[in-house]
């Protein structure tokens, strides 16, 4: 599959070049971590469009009736995929961002704890929702988002990512929670 050229970048061969659009930043956010930055992919028009198209195709194949994106970069990919499919988007937010009563879930992070919130009225009970985020590491945030959506009576069976870091075990953890997990690319290490 090849994406067409745009003003923001030349045509790309999806099988090869999407991965080449990811910037690797050493020692961020702390020494010893090699951060995989999707900003360069988002900034490349054809690459970003291709990534969104691939995510949308996977969500559609899973029968998604809405997309849930995890704050913050999951919003970028998730909202674009939802718009591409003409379906709703459910933001999974950090605390204090929603102006209505919320469902919240505290969860463990690799280096601490976090909280996610959703508007429980953002979708009807039983709606089939695919979760999208930019990167899968340990799976803690995606698992928390899934649990929160399920608590609000969503049917969540699909988690989609731009990048998977398989050595950190997140995809295995999500599969154990009954999710089908897909990523557009993976990188070894952390």
C-alpha positions as CSV (number, residue, x, y, z in Angstrom):
1,X,0.0,0.0,0.0
2,X,1.3,3.4,-0.9
3,X,0.0,6.7,0.3
4,X,-0.3,9.6,-2.1
5,X,2.0,12.6,-1.9
6,X,0.7,15.7,-0.1
7,X,2.0,19.2,0.6
8,X,3.2,17.9,4.0
9,X,5.3,15.1,2.5
10,X,6.0,12.8,-0.3
11,X,4.2,9.5,-1.0
12,X,5.3,6.7,1.4
13,X,5.5,3.0,1.2
14,X,3.5,1.9,4.2
15,X,5.2,-1.4,4.7
16,X,8.5,0.3,5.2
17,X,8.3,4.0,5.8
18,X,5.8,4.5,8.7
19,X,8.4,3.1,11.1
20,X,11.0,5.4,9.7
21,X,8.8,8.4,10.6
22,X,9.2,7.7,14.4
23,X,11.8,9.7,16.1
24,X,13.9,8.0,18.8
25,X,14.9,10.3,21.7
26,X,17.6,8.9,24.1
27,X,17.4,9.5,27.8
28,X,13.8,10.8,27.9
29,X,12.0,11.1,30.2
30,X,15.0,9.8,32.3
31,X,18.4,8.3,31.6
32,X,18.4,4.9,30.0
33,X,15.0,5.3,28.3
34,X,14.8,5.4,24.5
35,X,11.6,7.4,23.9
36,X,9.7,6.7,20.7
37,X,8.2,10.0,19.6
38,X,5.2,10.0,17.3
39,X,5.4,13.8,16.8
40,X,7.4,13.3,13.6
41,X,4.8,10.9,12.2
42,X,1.9,13.3,13.1
43,X,3.8,16.1,11.3
44,X,4.2,14.1,8.1
45,X,0.9,14.5,6.2
46,X,1.0,11.3,4.2
47,X,2.4,9.3,7.0
48,X,-0.2,10.6,9.5
49,X,-3.1,9.9,7.0
50,X,-1.8,6.4,6.4
51,X,-1.5,5.6,10.1
52,X,-5.1,6.9,10.7
53,X,-6.4,4.9,7.7
54,X,-4.8,1.7,9.0
55,X,-6.1,2.2,12.5
56,X,-9.6,3.0,11.1
57,X,-9.5,-0.1,9.0
58,X,-8.7,-2.3,12.0
59,X,-11.4,-0.6,14.2
60,X,-14.0,-1.1,11.4
61,X,-13.0,-4.7,10.9
62,X,-13.6,-5.3,14.6
63,X,-17.1,-3.8,14.3
64,X,-16.3,-0.7,16.4
65,X,-19.3,1.6,16.9
66,X,-17.1,4.3,18.6
67,X,-13.5,4.9,19.3
68,X,-12.1,5.8,22.7
69,X,-8.8,7.7,22.7
70,X,-6.6,8.0,25.7
71,X,-5.3,11.4,26.6
72,X,-3.3,12.9,25.0
73,X,-1.8,11.4,21.9
74,X,-4.6,8.8,21.7
75,X,-6.9,11.8,21.1
76,X,-5.0,12.6,17.9
77,X,-5.1,9.2,16.4
78,X,-8.4,8.1,17.9
79,X,-10.5,11.2,16.9
80,X,-9.0,11.1,13.4
81,X,-9.9,7.4,13.0
82,X,-13.4,8.0,14.4
83,X,-14.0,10.8,12.0
84,X,-12.6,8.7,9.1
85,X,-15.2,6.0,10.0
86,X,-18.1,8.5,10.7
87,X,-18.5,7.1,14.3
88,X,-18.4,8.7,17.7
89,X,-15.3,9.5,19.8
90,X,-15.1,9.0,23.5
91,X,-12.3,10.9,25.3
92,X,-10.6,9.0,28.2
93,X,-9.4,12.0,30.2
94,X,-7.0,12.8,33.0
95,X,-8.7,14.0,36.2
96,X,-10.5,17.3,36.4
97,X,-11.0,17.8,32.6
98,X,-14.6,16.9,32.2
99,X,-17.4,19.3,33.3
100,X,-19.9,16.6,34.2
101,X,-20.1,13.8,36.8
102,X,-17.6,11.2,35.8
103,X,-16.6,7.6,36.3
104,X,-13.0,7.4,37.5
105,X,-10.4,4.7,38.0
106,X,-7.1,4.9,39.8
107,X,-4.4,2.6,38.4
108,X,-0.7,1.8,38.8
109,X,1.8,3.2,36.4
110,X,5.4,2.1,35.9
111,X,6.6,4.9,38.0
112,X,3.6,5.8,40.2
113,X,-0.1,6.0,39.9
114,X,-2.6,7.7,37.7
115,X,-6.3,8.3,37.3
116,X,-8.5,8.2,34.2
117,X,-12.1,9.6,33.9
118,X,-14.9,9.3,31.3
119,X,-18.3,10.8,30.9
120,X,-20.6,7.8,31.4
121,X,-23.2,9.4,29.2
122,X,-20.9,9.8,26.2
123,X,-22.1,6.5,24.7
124,X,-25.1,4.2,25.1
125,X,-24.7,1.0,27.2
126,X,-23.5,-2.0,25.2
127,X,-21.8,0.1,22.5
128,X,-18.8,-1.7,20.9
129,X,-15.8,0.6,21.5
130,X,-12.2,0.2,20.2
131,X,-9.5,1.8,22.4
132,X,-6.7,3.7,20.5
133,X,-3.5,5.1,21.9
134,X,-0.2,6.0,20.4
135,X,2.1,3.7,22.3
136,X,1.7,0.4,24.2
137,X,4.4,-0.2,26.9
138,X,3.3,-2.1,30.1
139,X,-0.4,-1.8,29.2
140,X,-1.4,-0.2,32.5
141,X,-3.1,2.9,31.0
142,X,-4.9,0.9,28.2
143,X,-6.1,-1.7,30.7
144,X,-7.4,1.0,33.0
145,X,-9.2,2.7,30.1
146,X,-10.7,-0.6,29.1
147,X,-11.9,-1.4,32.7
148,X,-13.4,2.1,33.0
149,X,-15.3,1.8,29.7
150,X,-16.5,-1.7,30.7
151,X,-17.6,-0.3,34.0
152,X,-19.8,2.1,32.0
153,X,-21.3,-0.9,30.1
154,X,-19.3,-0.5,26.9
155,X,-18.3,-3.7,25.0
156,X,-14.5,-3.3,24.6
157,X,-12.7,-6.1,22.8
158,X,-10.1,-4.3,20.6
159,X,-7.1,-2.1,21.5
160,X,-5.1,-0.5,18.7
161,X,-1.8,1.3,18.9
162,X,0.6,3.0,16.6
163,X,3.6,1.6,18.4
164,X,4.1,-1.5,20.6
165,X,7.1,-2.0,22.8
166,X,6.6,-5.8,23.1
167,X,9.5,-6.4,25.5
168,X,7.5,-4.5,28.2
169,X,4.7,-7.0,28.1
170,X,1.7,-4.7,27.6
171,X,0.2,-6.7,24.7
172,X,0.3,-9.9,26.7
173,X,-1.3,-8.2,29.7
174,X,-4.1,-6.8,27.5
175,X,-4.7,-10.1,25.8
176,X,-5.1,-11.7,29.3
177,X,-7.9,-9.1,29.8
178,X,-9.8,-10.4,26.7
179,X,-8.6,-7.8,24.2
180,X,-7.4,-8.3,20.7
181,X,-4.3,-6.1,20.4
182,X,-2.9,-4.7,17.2
183,X,-0.1,-2.2,16.6
184,X,1.1,-0.6,13.3
185,X,4.7,-1.2,14.3
186,X,6.9,-2.4,17.2
187,X,10.3,-1.6,18.5
188,X,12.5,-3.8,20.7
189,X,13.6,-2.7,24.1
190,X,12.0,0.0,26.2
